[in-house]
Amino acid sequence: MPFNMHEPPFSRLLTSNDPRRDHPKSLVEFAYEQLLSMLMTMKLEPGAHIGIEALARELGISQTPIREALTLLEAQKLVHKIPNVGFRTANLLSREDVNALFEIRLLLEPAMAALAAERANDRTLKHLTLIAKKLELSSKGNETAYAQFAEGDAHLHQLIAAATGNRFIADANESLHVHLHIFRLLYKTNSTERAVTEHAKLIEALNARDPAAAEQAMREHLIASRDRLDNAMLAQEADK
């Protein structure tokens, strides 16, 4: 997927109403973006069978680009091909998987934030500030509001990644968030106000162009996010 500093791929997938109109490059890419959007919005739930014929009718394209797009998603471990069965969406991450992903995020994202503090242009910083304010407004509400908050949080992190100007960092960051986004929708932490405070500290450091402060703010935010998710998982397991 193409690298765009001001419109991260993750956010585009979640918000675009018609990618064919805004991004008419290839049927494979169109199918990939539509399938990924279905995964991110839980239209295709974890462990579900993927009906290629039905998808082809829904998207108005042949089965071939859908199969090619599924192969791309399989490489990202978002879907699995089962012999004599077809494709299924990946199962929900385990608690161990989530903790392992946060280990990687803690290695990547604090350094990413430090680079963004050095390299982000004024337009990007204004955009980040605006996203943080929107997150604050959506931090209270029902399930729809929480889904919007989770989407906005992913957008914020992806834009920070893009602000580094390093497409490999942006791609790696997007891949990590793709796997976590579905998990977050199922395990709501009900602690969005704390995340808003953490975001504010991070944005303040970025606007001050203070790499050390941005790095520390991101690290603290990730540790707190990991702990909130872990507590949500434990609480749900205790209720079973």
PyMOL commands that set and color helices and strands:
alter all, ss='L'
color gray80, all
select helices_A, chain A and resi 9-15+19-22+27-40+52-59+63-75+95-119+122-137+143-163+167-186+192-207+211-239
alter helices_A, ss='H'
color red, helices_A
select strands_A, chain A and resi 79-82+86-89
alter strands_A, ss='S'
color yellow, strands_A
deselect
rebuild
show_as cartoon
